[in-house]
Amino acid sequence: MTLVGLLTFQDPPKSDAAQAIGRLARMGIGVRLITGDNRHAATHIAREVGLTGEPMLGADIAACPDADLAARVGDTAVFAEVDPTQKERVLAALRSRGAVVGFIGDGINDSPALHAADVGISVDTAVDVAKQAAAIVLLEKSLDVVADGVRLGRRTFTNTLKYIRVNTSASFGNVVSMSVATLILPFLPLLPRQVLLLNFLSDIPYTTISTDHADAEQLQQPRTVDVRAIRRFMLVYGTISIAFDLAALAVLRWWWHTPTDVFRAAWFIQFTVTEIIVLMVLRTNRAFLRSRPSTILLGTGALLAAITVALPYSPLARPLGFAPPPLPVLATLAAFGVVYIVVNELTKRRFPPDHLGIAGERCQVGGDGGSLVERA
């Protein structure tokens, strides 16, 4: 036999793989490489994308009891020479540590692990068996797509919590304020049609929260919902709202001695504008001027505030039961608004709006097949 040549084959990682893994790491997602390839090939590929450390081999996994494997997987970034059942064991070990696991795979041998993961992820070019086993099929074979999905999911989660927090506290404050006002005033503080209009106008900005930006720190790690924290938020910030509503009532009624229709117009303005203010202030842990809301949210809030102030001076005032408040009354309401912002900003230092629970351990991802793991 005469050697006439030597062929070598190389399957290099994508040029953006290391950058994508670093991006995932900054989001609290660790990366694991789980492959059936031999240890040398796996270690070489892992180092090229920034994964270091000695690989754990399939033979080591086979010899490891479940408890010992769970202790080792947290510090191991590369698993080589593993068979399909051993991939399942690695995922089970990660989950036993409190991880929420996603697995990325495109081959027949990845199907068991795709089934075992919390989220099975495949790609459009994968074999049919892998795509059928996956919960998600990516149209582009890139970890950047995963990072984009995580970022969008966390932004959606953050904006959903903004809506829940602010809406529950505002609703709590409004109900208590209206109830107290009804008891102490000789007339209805707001007519039914005015209450309906108040709810309609103040709810419009809430529909645009989905477009809002999320602060960088809100996207850095997986988070959980703490219902007790939401209740505490409602009580703290709802109580502030009640205090300002009733203070405005007292000033309008017993300082300015406003007639009934003027009182209703002024209190309507107070209710609606402070709801818009509190949305802008409590959407972030930062000082509200240091966190830019989305253009749609800011524009909608500003437009609705202007419409609210203009209503008592428009032709619609009489049908709605309003009379125009004098300028000194409007100036008083503006002063209340400024103080309301300051009080909420100071309260945020003691009770941060977004302090709703952070997942105790970070996320992890692996792949040849691979896995995405978000720890609860």
URHU-V485761 format. One record per residue. RES is the residue in one letter. PSI is psi in whole degrees, 0 to 359 (none if undefined). Layout:
{{RES:PSI} {RES:PSI}}
//
This chain:
{{M:131} {T:126} {L:118} {V:352} {G:169} {L:126} {L:136} {T:147} {F:139} {Q:135} {D:77} {P:155} {P:158} {K:150} {S:334} {D:8} {A:313} {A:319} {Q:319} {A:320} {I:320} {G:322} {R:318} {L:320} {A:321} {R:341} {M:10} {G:19} {I:113} {G:158} {V:135} {R:137} {L:120} {I:113} {T:154} {G:356} {D:164} {N:163} {R:324} {H:315} {A:317} {A:317} {T:320} {H:312} {I:318} {A:317} {R:326} {E:333} {V:8} {G:11} {L:124} {T:172} {G:162} {E:139} {P:152} {M:125} {L:162} {G:323} {A:322} {D:320} {I:318} {A:326} {A:354} {C:126} {P:159} {D:318} {A:318} {D:321} {L:318} {A:326} {A:330} {R:331} {V:336} {G:332} {D:8} {T:127} {A:340} {V:130} {F:119} {A:159} {E:40} {V:149} {D:172} {P:320} {T:329} {Q:328} {K:317} {E:319} {R:322} {V:315} {L:318} {A:323} {A:319} {L:318} {R:327} {S:342} {R:7} {G:18} {A:146} {V:116} {V:132} {G:140} {F:132} {I:124} {G:154} {D:3} {G:169} {I:320} {N:346} {D:349} {S:314} {P:319} {A:325} {L:322} {H:323} {A:337} {A:158} {D:321} {V:111} {G:130} {I:128} {S:183} {V:163} {D:334} {T:4} {A:166} {V:156} {D:323} {V:318} {A:319} {K:324} {Q:329} {A:341} {A:150} {A:332} {I:135} {V:118} {L:138} {L:345} {E:131} {K:84} {S:139} {L:339} {D:326} {V:319} {V:314} {A:319} {D:319} {G:319} {V:316} {R:315} {L:320} {G:318} {R:325} {R:317} {T:317} {F:314} {T:315} {N:328} {T:318} {L:325} {K:313} {Y:313} {I:312} {R:305} {V:320} {N:319} {T:318} {S:320} {A:318} {S:318} {F:313} {G:317} {N:316} {V:314} {V:316} {S:315} {M:321} {S:314} {V:317} {A:321} {T:327} {L:327} {I:347} {L:150} {P:5} {F:167} {L:129} {P:324} {L:141} {L:159} {P:317} {R:330} {Q:323} {V:317} {L:317} {L:320} {L:312} {N:320} {F:310} {L:316} {S:338} {D:338} {I:312} {P:330} {Y:330} {T:345} {T:3} {I:329} {S:339} {T:356} {D:155} {H:154} {A:138} {D:152} {A:320} {E:340} {Q:347} {L:2} {Q:337} {Q:157} {P:150} {R:160} {T:163} {V:129} {D:105} {V:324} {R:324} {A:323} {I:318} {R:319} {R:319} {F:313} {M:316} {L:317} {V:304} {Y:333} {G:323} {T:321} {I:317} {S:316} {I:315} {A:317} {F:323} {D:314} {L:328} {A:318} {A:319} {L:313} {A:317} {V:316} {L:321} {R:314} {W:351} {W:307} {W:346} {H:49} {T:141} {P:165} {T:310} {D:325} {V:318} {F:313} {R:319} {A:315} {A:318} {W:327} {F:315} {I:315} {Q:311} {F:307} {T:313} {V:321} {T:329} {E:320} {I:319} {I:313} {V:329} {L:315} {M:325} {V:318} {L:6} {R:352} {T:154} {N:339} {R:167} {A:135} {F:336} {L:347} {R:3} {S:110} {R:120} {P:166} {S:154} {T:321} {I:315} {L:313} {L:315} {G:318} {T:316} {G:315} {A:318} {L:316} {L:324} {A:317} {A:318} {I:319} {T:315} {V:326} {A:336} {L:313} {P:346} {Y:3} {S:171} {P:344} {L:352} {A:311} {R:311} {P:330} {L:350} {G:27} {F:157} {A:146} {P:127} {P:143} {P:159} {L:320} {P:327} {V:317} {L:320} {A:322} {T:316} {L:323} {A:319} {A:319} {F:319} {G:317} {V:314} {V:323} {Y:318} {I:313} {V:315} {V:318} {N:322} {E:318} {L:322} {T:328} {K:332} {R:329} {R:325} {F:82} {P:130} {P:325} {D:17} {H:77} {L:12} {G:123} {I:136} {A:136} {G:322} {E:159} {R:178} {C:161} {Q:153} {V:144} {G:163} {G:145} {D:306} {G:152} {G:182} {S:145} {L:127} {V:120} {E:120} {R:135} {A:none}}
//
